[in-house]
């Protein structure tokens, strides 16, 4: 998971601080040394680390902190605020044209996931109520046009192509005319990348920029490449003048150095982050929420937004009616597994719940396996058994165990978890739910 190593080390530092009633200058110095090492191990730019630690130390040594009743917690708040500031302070939104039609130029090196990210951004904009079109202006890479057409079709967005033309600037201009003619309001221009930054690439992009006059130039970088991503961002900004950054594969980068360095080094904000391979796995970047995730505080706001996007409103209303009548059955229980998958899976959900970040990969794997086992058991039941679990006597349970390739103990365990979930749902519906209860028995 993103920032996993850094989060673990920082939490170790803060655990020592919060265990002390009074902090001395020596305590602060030792803590800052550990924070510095943790950031450097996370591949954060050295100059950025030096400035960050100096800022935190200066504020942590202030009279307000040293004389506070909870100095350790005050230091954590300072680190959280500084991390937020380091990553840009506030969510940086896209700039749209006042005329009603917006052109966004997508640039980046080859291999960063630029074409797929262009489609992901189109899907994101559709949810925001926009009507986008994609323009296939990568005439260098074999199959780039085919790839854009494929992902465009998957997100339900039209793609403008001209295979006979080898001039990306002309293709982009023609695409803009076609999009305006069709009444669409956003054009996403997918351009060619290279394996490294070179003059030919930049000249081509400068020419496209001059012709289409984009309202936003977004650079796609790969978080997994660490400081190489920051170097690339600096080069693109110097030559082209980018407006923002989309950082892909952040979910697979346990260090996170690029995300913590790029704003400070380039002056350009991260606007979106890629948190998975699916075409809906693009999130608006919120520095304050990311700082909370790094410090193990969870990210409840993003979790709520994901729930709102993923949960079927009609099914939710139907479930609410059932809960009021105390009719939560095994079909509803099975449906909850699907809802969790739609939100990115158990691991993604837990990473955003405060205090749940300490769950290990082995525990997550065990949880996912248990989900699959329970699904197999429920799917081996008849419709009557799923809707009336009270009829599940010994002989029925034996048959279900055989049908699902499990054991009677596993079936009994499922029924126990279902009963716990039903009780929990009842408490939530009545307003008597107490935080800290197990989720579906886990």
N, C-alpha and C positions, 0 to 999 in steps of 0.2 A: 504494500500500500504506500501511497505518497507520503514522503517525509517520515517513514516508519523509524529509521535509525535515529534521525535527529530528534524526533518526538520522545523516543525512549531515553536518550541521553539527557535531554533538557529536563524531563520529568524526574530523573535521578538527581540532578542538581537541585531542583526545587524542593524535592522531598527533604533534603538535608536542611535547607533554609527554613521551611515551614515547621521543622521540628524544634527550632530554637525560639525562645521567647524574646531574646534581644540579639540584634545583629551588630557585630563589630566591623571595623574597617577591614580587618583581616578576613572575616567571613565573606564580605563582598568581593574582595580581591580574589579569593580562592574560587568563589562561584563564577566570577567573570572569566577566570582562566579556563575553567571547564566549559563554559558557554563558548568561548573563543575556539577551543579545540573541537567542540561538537559541530560548530558552523564550518570550520575548515574541513573536517572529515566529511561534511555534507556537500563539499565541493562548492562552497560559496566563495565568491571573489575575495581575495585577501584584503584589498582596500575597503571593500564593503564591510567585511568582518571587523576590521580595525575601527572604522567609524562607528559601527553599530555598538560594539562593546564599550567604546569611550562614552557614547551617549547614554547607554544604560547605566554605566558606573556613575557618571555625574549625577544622574537623577536619583539613583539608589542611595547615594551618599548624602542626599538632602536631609535636612532636619525633620521634615514631615515623615519620612520613611523610618529613620533611625529611632524616632521617639514613638512610633506607632505601636498600637497594641498587637498588631499582626504584621510585622515588618516583612516576613517571608511572602505573604500574600500581596503586599504592596509591590515587592520586587517583581513578582509574576505579572502583575498588572502593567508595570513599566515595560517589561519584555514584550508583553502582548501588544501594547500600544506602539512600541518601536518596530516590531515585526510588521504590524499593519501599515505603518508609515513607509517602511522599507519596500513593501510590495505595491505602494501607490496610494494608500490611505483610504480611498473610496472606490466603489465600482465605477469603471470608466465605460460609458455607453457608446454605441455607434452614433456617428453624426449623419443625420439624414438631410437631404436637400430640401430647401424650403419650397422649391418648385414642384415637388411631388415625385420626381424620379431621381433615384440615387444609384450611383455606380460605385462598386467596391472592387478594387484591384487586389487580387490574391497573389502574393509572391513568396518565394522561399527556395531553399536548396532541394535538390532531388533526394527522395527518400524520407522526407519529413511527414509525408501523409497529406500533402497539400490538396491534391485532387479530391480525396475522400473528405477532407475537412471542409472543402468548398461546398460539397453536398450537405454535410452536417450543418453548416451555417445556413444554408438554404432552408433546411428542415426547421431549424431554430426560428428563422425569420417568418416562416409560414405560421408557426404557433403564435407569433407576435402579431399576426394579422396582415403581414406583407404578402405581395404576389411576386416572387422572384423568378428570374431566368438565369441559367448558367450559360456562359460563353466559352467554348472550347478553343482557347488560343495557344495551347501548347502544341506547336507543330514540330517539335524536336524529338520528343520521346515516342517511340513506337507504342501504339495502342493507347496513348493518353486520351485520345478523343473517344475511343470505344469505352474506356473506363469511366469517363465523365458521363457518357450517355447511360451506362449501366446504373451508376449510383444516382443519377438524376431521375431515372425511371423509378428507382426504389423509394425515393422520397417524394415522388409525384411532382417534379418540377421540370418544365421544358428546358431543352438544351439546344443552343444555337451552334451549328457546325457548318464549316465550309472546307471540305477536304481538298478542293482544287486550289485553294489559296494558301500561300506559304508566308503571308505577311500578317503577323499577329495583331498589329495595330489596325489594319483594315478590317480584319475579322471582328475585333472588338467594337469598332465604329458601326459596322453593319449590324451586329448583334444589338447594339443600343437602339438603333432605328427600328429594328424588328420588335424589340421588347416594348418600346413606346407605342408602336403601331397596334400591338395586341392589348394595350391597356395595362401592362404590368408596371410595377413601380420600383423594382430593384434588379440591377444587373450585377451578377458576380462573375468576374473575369478570371478564369483559371489560366495562369501563364506557365511558361516552361521554367524548369529548374535545372541546376547543374550539380555535379558532384562537389564543386567548390565555387567560391565566389570568383568570377572573372570579368574582364572588361566587356566581352561579348554579351554576357548575360545582362549586365547592367545597362549597356547601350540599348539593348532590345526593350528592356523594361522602361527606360527613360522615354523611348519613342512611343510606347503604348500609353504611358502616363500623359505625355504631351497631347496625344490625339484624343483620348477619351475623357481627360480631365476628371479623374475619380474624386469622389467626396471623401473616400477612405482608402488608405493603402494598408492592408493587413499582412504582416509577415508571419508565416507558419514556421515554427521551430520545434525540434524534437527535444523534449525534456531529458531524454535518456543520454543525450550527448553532452550534458553538463555545460562547462564553460565554453565549449565549442559553439554551442547555441548562442551564448552571449556575444561571442566574437562575431558570429554571422550577423546577429541583430545590429551590432555596431556598424558593420560594413554596409549593410543594406540601408540603414538610416542615414549614413553619411552620403551615400551615392544617390539615394532615391527620396529620402524624407518620409519615413513610414509614420503612420498615425497610431498603430497599436500592434499588439502581438497576440497570436493564438498559439498556445503551448500544447502540443500533442503528447500523448503517452505519459501524462503526469501520474496516472494511476499505477504505472509500472516503475516509477522512479523512486526508490526508497531513500535517496539522498535529498533531492529537491534543490540543489545549489543554483540551478539556472533560474528557477522561479523566484528565488530570493535575491538574485543579483541583477537581473536584466533591467528592471526599472531604474535602479540606481546608476547603472553603467550607461544606459542609452537615453534615459529620460523619457522613454516611451512606455506606456502602461500595458500590462497583460489584460486583454479584454475578454478572452475566452480560454477555457482549458478543455482538453480532450481527456475524458475519464473512462475510456473503454473503446472497443472496436465497433460497437453498434452505431448506426447512423443517427441515433437520438442521444448519443453519449457526449454531447457538447454542452458545457455549462458556462454561464456568465461568471466571470471571475470576481469574487468579492474578497479583497485583502483581509478585512476584519474576520470573516468566517474562516479563511484559510489559516490565519494566525491562531484562532481558537482550536482548529483541528490539530495544528502542530503541537499545541500545548496540552492536548488531551482533553479539551473542553467540549468536544463534539461540534456539530453543526446542525442544530435543530431547525433553523430557518430553511436551509437547503433541503433537509429531509421533508419538511412540510410541503415545500414547492414540488418536490419529486412526487409526493403522495397525491397532490392535486392534479399533476400531469398524468399520473399512471393509473389512478383508481377510477374505475368506471362509475360514473355518477349514478346511473340507473341501478347498478348492482349494489352500490353503497346505500341507496334509498331503500331498496328491497331488503337488504340485510338489517337496516335500522328497524323496519317494520317487524321483521322476524324476531329481533332482539326484544322488542317491546312485548311480544307475545311469548317470549322465552322459547322460541322454536329454532334455535341455532343448531343445525344438524351437521353430519359428516360431509355433506356436499358443500356446505358453506365453509367448513374447516379446510377442505381440499382447495377451495377457491382462494383462500388466503395465501396458499403457497404460490399460486399464479400471480397474485398481487405483489408479493415480495420479489418475485423474479422480474416483474415489470419495472420495479424500482431499482434494479441493478443487482439483486441477490442479497442474501443474508449478510455477507461481508460488507457490502457497500452500506447497507442500512446501519449495521453496528458501528461502522467507522464514524457515523455522524451522530451517534447517541453518546452524550457525556458519560465518561467512565467506562464505556464499552470498548474503547480503543486498545485495552490491554488483552483482548481476546487473541489467542495465538492462531497461527495458520492451521495448526493441527486441530484445534478446537473448531475452527470454521469448517474445515474439511469434514470433521465428524458430524457437525450440524447439517451440512449439505447432504451427506450420505443418509442421515436420519430422515431428512425431508423426503428423499427419493424412496426410502423404504416405506415411509408412511403413505406416500402417494400410491405405491404399488399395492399396499394392503387395502386402501380405500377403493381403488379401481377393481380389486378382486371381489368386492361386495356386490350384491344385487342392489337395484335402485331402492327397494323396500328397506334393506338393511342400512343403507346410507341415510335414509330419511327417518328411520326409527331404530337407532342404535340399541335401544333397550331390548330388542328381540335377539340380540347376539348372544345366544347360549353357547355352551361348550362345543357342541357338534358343529355349529355354524363357524365358530372361531377356528376350529381344526381345519375345516374345509377352506376357509379364507387363507389360512397360513400356507396350506399346500398350494393353493392357486397363485399366491404371490411369491412363492419360493422363500418364505421366511419361517418363523416358528410361532407357536401359540403365545409364547412369552412376548414376542414382538407385537402381536396383535393386542394382547392385554395392555402393553405399554402405550400403544396408540390410543386405546380407549381411555386410559388414564390421562393422557395429555389432552385429549379432546374434552374430557370432563373439566380439567383445569382451565382450558381456554374458554369453555362455556361459562364457567363461574366468573372468569375475568371479564368476559364480554358483558355479563349481567351487571357486574360492579361498575363497569365503565358507563353503561346505559343508565344506571341509577345514580351516578355521581359519587359512588362510594369507593372508586378506584384509588388505591394507594400506590404512589410511585415506588419503584424498586422491586415490584413483583416480577417473576420470571415471564419471559415472552414465549407463549405456547409451550411452556414446560422446560424451556432451555435455560 
